[in-house]
C-alpha cells in the first residue's frame, strides 16, 4: 500500500506516492474503495451516511465545502433534474404538480458546473444522457457497464479534465428485460422497481463495480504517473 506524501517529498522517488482523491456525491463508496485498494488516499463525500462500510473514509457534508487540495476529483452529481428521462415532468400539463421543477433543474445545473469548475487539476464528472450536453457541452465519452464486466446497460457520460478516456476491460453481453409492450429495459432498472422510492434512487445511483475498478486502475495510474512526471 502507498502512503500519502506532500509535493516534493522524497518518497515520490521510491514509488510510495499515494495521490489524494475525492469522490463527490458518493454514499456507496464503490469508487472510493476501489482507489483505496490501490493505495490511494481516497474519500467519499455526500450529505448521506455512507453504506460502504468505511465511515473513516467518508465526509458527510456538502461537497462544495471540500473541493480544495485534491489531485483528482470524481463527481457523481444527482441526475434527477438533469436526465432526459425526466423531461416529461417539465411539460405544461405537469406544472401544477411540480411547480418548482424549473428552479430545481437550474440549481442542479449550477451544482454540476461547480464541480466541473472545482480548483483541481484533474476532474471527471459523470451523469446519464441529459441536459448538460446542451447547456454545457457534450461529454468526452459515453460508457456502458457491460464494457467493464457488469452485464448491464446504462449509458453514462463522462466530462473529463486532464484525464484519458476509459478503455473497456471486459466486454460482456448485457441483460435486457423485455416488456409485454415490446419495449426493452435494462435489467437493473427493473430489479430496483420493487424498492421503496428512496432506496430505489440510492440503488440506481451506485457505480457499477467494473467501472469503479477501471477508474481506479486507469485514472489512478495515469494521474500518479503525471504527478511523478511533474515533480521529476
Secondary structure, DSSP 4 states (H G I P E B T S, - for coil): --B---TT-GGGGGT-B--EEEEET-SS-HHHHHHHTTT-EEEEEESSPPSSS-GGGEEES-GGGS-SS-SEEEE----TTTBGGGGGGGSGGGTTTTTTHHHHHHHHHHHHHHHHT-S-SSEEEEEESBTHHHHT---SEEE-GGGBT------EEEEEES-PPPPP-B--PPPEEEPTTS-EEEHHHHHTTTS-HHHHHHHHHSPPHHHHHHIIIIIHHHHHHHHHHHH-
